[in-house]
Amino acid sequence: MKTKVDVLLGLQWGDEGKGKIVDVLAPTYDVVARFQGGPNAGHTLEFDGIKHVLHQIPSGIFREKTKNIIGNGVVLDPIVFKTEIEKLEKYNLNVKANLFISKKATLIVPTHRLLDQAYETAKGVDKIGSTLKGIGPSYQDKIGRQGLRVGDVLAPNFKEKFKKLIDIHFEILKTHNVSYDWAALENQFMDAVNFLRQFELIDSEYFINNELKSGSTILAEGAQGSLLDIDFGSYPFVTSSNTVTAGACTGLGVAPSHIGEVYGIFKAYSTRVGSGPFPTELLDEEGDLMRKQGNEFGSTTGRPRRCGWIDLPSLKYSIMINGVTQLLMMKADVLNIFKTIKICTKYKLSDGSITETVPYELVNEKIEPIYTEVKGWNTSLENITNDHMPVELADYIRLLETALNVPITLLSTGPDRKQTIHRKKR
């Protein structure tokens, strides 16, 4: 195999702008493949005055020559899938010709969403901040070896398999106070399953490896962010899948030796949706300004995002575990309004010690960020180029590249695909 699978993923707590970047890079790839997560993802694309949010469908779907794969590591909700496809109809895309779904992807059934609601309510004040899309319960069933997979919809006894699983869920739900209209939910689900059967369901591991053998260029699209990884994130305030580079191998069925470039996406500042630790969070007027300027509201839930300054210890951590080869900096324009920009370079822990590493007890440890202050560019970035950008922005980029020891090869200065500056890899 001469070609490699390049991986694109978020380095923070999600919402870094992955959808836009996949859309920008898609013309240079023959295949775009989602490798984990599900409808909890919200990848926003803007072009030609149109704004579109994708949840389960890979972000290369708007490029007519790009094949899009929903990999085996994804948990797929047929109801959300049907809605997504229907919303794409107005764009006259040849979706059925360019979208392929792994038979080994796990199905989200309606009772998964009910369980998600029940479990989150039961946690009381210790809520994870779940999107309530059924992600966690569906991954639980996958690991518990009782889940349904996309390939099961082709089985003649699918309804029996479905009933066996939901009966298990109903027993659990008896102990929780969750109201629902099961007849309506079941009819909606079965209608969506019939819709799903119209698409090409594939043995994705063979499909993607055959694409590699034929010389196709492949981009693996991650969801959420590295600091939400089930193993390496701020546990238990994490998602239920492996969001790091290694997840692309298990979520698509490609060997580690086939991984090529690893694109790490990060915002010029930090955001987080839901509960969990956030060392550089701003709970003041600056945080409110950042949220308003960046339109920081969840694309899946609509919840306001928590905002704060950039966090280098956590970025270094994400770069290390992912093997990042190129950095892509998003939403630099959001910092236009700040005369002074802060950069967290180290943490001060509760015992007074100073560290540049992410501590194990990230949740319970009282962390005080240690900042370096730099002068902001305090001007619009509209129509800037590599050769003509504010000195302060160029200095900010160089400072980050030096500290992180990875080149920043792309700079985003707005939501549209055209508001993108490509920089040479040093």
Secondary structure, 3 states (H helix, E strand, C coil): CCCCEEEEEECCCCCCCHHHHHHHHHHHCCEEEECCECCCCCEEEEECCEEEEECCCCCCCCCCCCEEEECCCEEECHHHHHHHHHHHHHHCCCHHHHEEEECCCEECCHHHHHHHHHHHHHCHHHCCCCCCCCHHHHHHHHHCCCCCEHHHHHCCCHHHHHHHHHHHHHHHHCCCCCCCCHHHHHHHHHHHHHHHCCCEEECHHHHHHHHHHCCCCEEEECCCCHHHCCCCCCCCCCCCCCCCHHHHHHHHCCCHHHEEEEEEEEECCEEECCCCCCCCECCCHHHHHHHHHCCCECCCCCCECEEECEEHHHHHHHHHHHCCCEEEEECHHHHHHCCEEEEEEEEECCCCCEECCCCCCCCCCCCEEEEEEEECCCCCCCCCCCCCCCHHHHHHHHHHHHHHCCCEEEEECCCECCCEEECCCC
